[in-house]
């Protein structure tokens, strides 16, 4: 199993469009055999989140307010490659891509494949 970690730079004023984009991809990844762990965006004052405090003074810093994160897993590379091939032909994927082209809800992204560490 591996997890795909994607970090997005959300475009200014486009948080709602990014949330729409995220909801579309959660369903697509699940439809094609992945396990989606969710998208995550910075909270607002209305979310009543704790202050960012650091366990290692001098090393930690607060993250940027425009970062969005996606996490989804596939059991193996073959499953992931099948998803990539099949989703490209899906009408939902085409619609999500067209909507992104209209909104440009993120300006950049990074993709990292991670493997888990358990006890």
Secondary structure, DSSP 8 states (H G I E B T S, - for coil): -EEEEEEEEE-TT-HHHHHHHHHHHHHHHHHTT-EEEEEEE---GGG-------SSTTT-----TTEEEEEEEESSHHHHHHHHHHHTT-HHHHHHHHHHHHH--EEEEEEEEE-----
